[in-house]
Amino acid sequence: TRHAVEQAMDVLDHLGLQRPAFPAGEIRHPAVALPPARRRIALAPVSRWPTKNWPAAHFGVLAQRLAREPGTRLIVLGGAADHAVGEAIAGRAPGRIDNLCGRLSIPELFGALKPCDLLIANDTGPVHAAAALGRPCLVLFGPTRPEWTGPYGRGHRVLTRNLPCQPCLSRRCRRGDHACLAGLSPDEVEAAARGLLGLAGGDGPRAGEGGPP
């Protein structure tokens, strides 16, 4: 019933060490050169569990729509194995979406996330890097529990279907239709993203849904 970050902090408490500030102060990371933009949005479309992945085609539709906003540029984050997914998404708006899958080290991931106004992702590692930097996250949850591994802190948003089978905590969908994530439409995710960014067409600001600050 406690967030994974809080459980990890128990180790520091046990050793009598001070907990770090959250969001973290200045995290040292390499600078990452990104094209100039008035607004930056990061996407992390692939996780280690296939069941945690919102459909890549939905990410493509979402990215294409958000890239139409004047002054907006998107980056796609992931490992080398995610390069093809990143290329497909970037192809929806050439020149407005940059595929960085497989091009960044973990320290460089922090450098790429630092200037971003929003991260849209599955339940995956870059969410926790962005949250540590104090960057807002919109996270799409299927088989896992947002109260345990959701974005930690305030100013984030979680979307989930709340089906009777959730959370199954399984790498294989027993229903066979992946409805917990496939059922989240690009329209719904776009409205949530616009709300967090303060853009027209958003569904309004909401209180943070992550763990304790």
RODO-2510 file (C-alpha; in nm, 4 decimals, decimal comma):
residues 213
     n   res          X          Y          Z
     1     t     0,0000     0,0000     0,0000
     2     r     0,3061     0,2311     0,0028
     3     h     0,4839     0,3845    -0,2926
     4     a     0,8046     0,2090    -0,4011
     5     v     1,0008     0,5305    -0,3441
     6     e     0,8840     0,5413     0,0167
     7     q     0,9892     0,1790     0,0608
     8     a     1,3340     0,2582    -0,0800
     9     m     1,3656     0,5537     0,1568
    10     d     1,3157     0,3121     0,4475
    11     v     1,6758     0,2047     0,3941
    12     l     1,7982     0,5602     0,4585
    13     d     1,5734     0,5901     0,7644
    14     h     1,7097     0,2620     0,9017
    15     l     2,0677     0,3813     0,8581
    16     g     1,9908     0,7181     1,0165
    17     l     2,0697     0,9059     0,6939
    18     q     1,8878     1,2145     0,5726
    19     r     1,6326     1,1708     0,2965
    20     p     1,7092     1,3760    -0,0162
    21     a     1,4870     1,6674    -0,1089
    22     f     1,2111     1,5921    -0,3568
    23     p     1,1946     1,6936    -0,6291
    24     a     1,5700     1,6684    -0,6212
    25     g     1,7897     1,9749    -0,6209
    26     e     2,0425     2,0074    -0,8974
    27     i     2,0970     1,6629    -1,0509
    28     r     2,4260     1,6507    -1,2347
    29     h     2,3843     1,5223    -1,5880
    30     p     2,5431     1,5733    -1,9288
    31     a     2,3964     1,8467    -2,1462
    32     v     2,1965     1,7142    -2,4405
    33     a     2,1651     1,9373    -2,7471
    34     l     1,8026     1,9610    -2,8598
    35     p     1,6581     2,1713    -3,1440
    36     p     1,5098     2,5019    -3,0245
    37     a     1,1428     2,4966    -2,9265
    38     r     0,8965     2,7014    -2,7237
    39     r     0,7401     2,3856    -2,5786
    40     r     0,8933     2,0386    -2,5428
    41     i     0,7103     1,7117    -2,4897
    42     a     0,8825     1,3778    -2,4299
    43     l     0,7281     1,0401    -2,5103
    44     a     0,8363     0,7047    -2,3643
    45     p     0,6226     0,4575    -2,5623
    46     v     0,7881     0,1249    -2,4747
    47     s     0,8287    -0,0558    -2,1428
    48     r     0,9848    -0,3929    -2,0594
    49     w     0,6425    -0,5595    -2,0322
    50     p     0,4340    -0,5710    -2,3523
    51     t     0,1227    -0,5578    -2,1340
    52     k     0,2299    -0,2164    -1,9993
    53     n     0,2496    -0,0604    -2,3459
    54     w    -0,0188     0,1742    -2,4764
    55     p    -0,0526     0,0879    -2,8491
    56     a     0,2282     0,2438    -3,0526
    57     a    -0,0254     0,3515    -3,3155
    58     h    -0,2065     0,5541    -3,0462
    59     f     0,1220     0,7195    -2,9508
    60     g     0,1693     0,8080    -3,3179
    61     v    -0,1725     0,9718    -3,3447
    62     l    -0,1164     1,1621    -3,0198
    63     a     0,2296     1,2815    -3,1259
    64     q     0,1013     1,4005    -3,4632
    65     r    -0,1741     1,6047    -3,2985
    66     l     0,0487     1,7630    -3,0350
    67     a     0,3160     1,8445    -3,2936
    68     r     0,0659     2,0737    -3,4688
    69     e     0,0791     2,3160    -3,1765
    70     p     0,2928     2,6163    -3,2778
    71     g     0,6391     2,6116    -3,1258
    72     t     0,6045     2,2524    -3,0024
    73     r     0,8675     1,9847    -3,0542
    74     l     0,8578     1,6239    -2,9322
    75     i     1,1280     1,3720    -2,8481
    76     v     1,0825     0,9941    -2,8320
    77     l     1,2839     0,8176    -2,5612
    78     g     1,3773     0,4520    -2,5317
    79     g     1,6489     0,1941    -2,5782
    80     a     1,8058     0,0683    -2,8986
    81     a     1,5431    -0,2069    -2,9246
    82     d     1,2742     0,0641    -2,9358
    83     h     1,4253     0,2460    -3,2351
    84     a     1,1706     0,1190    -3,4889
    85     v     0,8805     0,2299    -3,2696
    86     g     1,0449     0,5696    -3,2317
    87     e     1,0920     0,6003    -3,6086
    88     a     0,7268     0,5186    -3,6742
    89     i     0,6159     0,7860    -3,4266
    90     a     0,8643     1,0434    -3,5566
    91     g     0,7409     0,9763    -3,9098
    92     r     0,4000     1,1151    -3,8172
    93     a     0,5428     1,4696    -3,8091
    94     p     0,8884     1,4893    -3,9710
    95     g     1,0926     1,7806    -3,8431
    96     r     0,8755     1,8188    -3,5320
    97     i     0,9429     1,4841    -3,3614
    98     d     1,2963     1,3572    -3,2890
    99     n     1,3645     0,9873    -3,2312
   100     l     1,6281     0,9551    -2,9575
   101     c     1,5712     0,5829    -2,8924
   102     g     1,9067     0,4112    -2,8434
   103     r     2,0978     0,7395    -2,8611
   104     l     2,1124     0,8356    -2,4936
   105     s     2,2893     0,6965    -2,1898
   106     i     2,0967     0,6982    -1,8606
   107     p     2,2714     1,0184    -1,7430
   108     e     2,1921     1,1761    -2,0817
   109     l     1,8271     1,0751    -2,0376
   110     f     1,8136     1,3210    -1,7469
   111     g     1,9681     1,5873    -1,9684
   112     a     1,7031     1,5338    -2,2352
   113     l     1,4155     1,5383    -1,9843
   114     k     1,5265     1,8481    -1,7938
   115     p     1,4006     2,1055    -2,0489
   116     c     1,0754     1,9187    -2,1206
   117     d     0,7375     2,0600    -2,0201
   118     l     0,5729     1,7170    -2,0046
   119     l     0,6534     1,3465    -2,0297
   120     i     0,3832     1,1118    -2,1632
   121     a     0,4697     0,7491    -2,0948
   122     n     0,3755     0,3998    -1,9975
   123     d     0,4737     0,2695    -1,6536
   124     t     0,8459     0,2755    -1,7275
   125     g     1,1794     0,4042    -1,5995
   126     p     1,1930     0,7518    -1,7587
   127     v     0,8841     0,8443    -1,5544
   128     h     1,0886     0,8291    -1,2353
   129     a     1,3751     1,0263    -1,3881
   130     a     1,1324     1,3008    -1,4946
   131     a     0,9601     1,3031    -1,1548
   132     a     1,2972     1,3346    -0,9777
   133     l     1,3676     1,6394    -1,1937
   134     g     1,0283     1,7888    -1,1072
   135     r     0,8976     1,7552    -1,4633
   136     p     0,5211     1,6834    -1,4991
   137     c     0,4289     1,3320    -1,6102
   138     l     0,1186     1,1860    -1,7728
   139     v     0,1380     0,8091    -1,7239
   140     l    -0,0869     0,5430    -1,8752
   141     f    -0,1398     0,2453    -1,6450
   142     g    -0,2676    -0,1004    -1,7340
   143     p    -0,1629    -0,4122    -1,5408
   144     t     0,0396    -0,2392    -1,2696
   145     r    -0,0490    -0,0267    -0,9662
   146     p    -0,0050     0,3509    -0,9906
   147     e    -0,0164     0,3881    -0,6133
   148     w     0,2995     0,1779    -0,5983
   149     t     0,4983     0,2693    -0,9122
   150     g     0,3239     0,5820    -1,0400
   151     p     0,5011     0,9170    -1,0735
   152     y     0,6158     1,0274    -0,7285
   153     g     0,5270     1,3768    -0,6155
   154     r     0,2713     1,6360    -0,7202
   155     g     0,1738     1,7839    -1,0539
   156     h     0,1418     1,4497    -1,2347
   157     r    -0,1556     1,2683    -1,3815
   158     v    -0,2369     0,8980    -1,4197
   159     l    -0,4880     0,7562    -1,6672
   160     t    -0,6275     0,4048    -1,6243
   161     r    -0,9454     0,2175    -1,7174
   162     n    -1,0114     0,0700    -1,3693
   163     l    -1,1323    -0,2617    -1,5138
   164     p    -1,2234    -0,5461    -1,2748
   165     c    -0,9093    -0,7347    -1,3848
   166     q    -0,6780    -0,4468    -1,2926
   167     p    -0,4152    -0,4678    -1,1585
   168     c    -0,3274    -0,8165    -1,2824
   169     l     0,0512    -0,7575    -1,2454
   170     s     0,1003    -0,9933    -1,5384
   171     r     0,3208    -0,9838    -1,8474
   172     r     0,0457    -1,1663    -2,0389
   173     c    -0,3094    -1,0390    -2,0839
   174     r    -0,5398    -1,3168    -1,9702
   175     r    -0,8340    -1,1490    -2,1419
   176     g    -0,6439    -1,1478    -2,4693
   177     d    -0,7603    -0,8004    -2,5724
   178     h    -0,5317    -0,5713    -2,3698
   179     a    -0,8405    -0,3619    -2,2940
   180     c    -0,6864    -0,1860    -1,9932
   181     l    -0,4599     0,0174    -2,2230
   182     a    -0,6038    -0,0296    -2,5713
   183     g    -0,9255     0,1144    -2,4288
   184     l    -0,7580     0,4482    -2,3534
   185     s    -0,8210     0,6568    -2,6645
   186     p    -0,5825     0,9145    -2,8155
   187     d    -0,8615     1,1706    -2,7616
   188     e    -0,8642     1,1049    -2,3862
   189     v    -0,4866     1,1153    -2,3534
   190     e    -0,4607     1,4284    -2,5670
   191     a    -0,7169     1,6089    -2,3505
   192     a    -0,5224     1,5148    -2,0359
   193     a    -0,1928     1,6279    -2,1926
   194     r    -0,3446     1,9588    -2,3001
   195     g    -0,4796     2,0085    -1,9498
   196     l    -0,1341     1,9614    -1,7969
   197     l     0,0205     2,1924    -2,0556
   198     g    -0,2476     2,4588    -2,0205
   199     l    -0,3457     2,4349    -2,3879
   200     a    -0,6866     2,4849    -2,5436
   201     g    -0,8847     2,1628    -2,5586
   202     g    -0,7525     2,0346    -2,2273
   203     d    -0,9754     1,8792    -1,9667
   204     g    -0,8598     2,1167    -1,6956
   205     p    -0,5923     2,0982    -1,4243
   206     r    -0,6127     1,8294    -1,1584
   207     a    -0,4414     1,7680    -0,8279
   208     g    -0,1293     1,5547    -0,8391
   209     e    -0,1943     1,1820    -0,8446
   210     g     0,1530     1,0582    -0,7596
   211     g     0,2985     0,9575    -0,4281
   212     p     0,3808     1,1934    -0,1413
   213     p     0,5969     1,4979    -0,2255
***
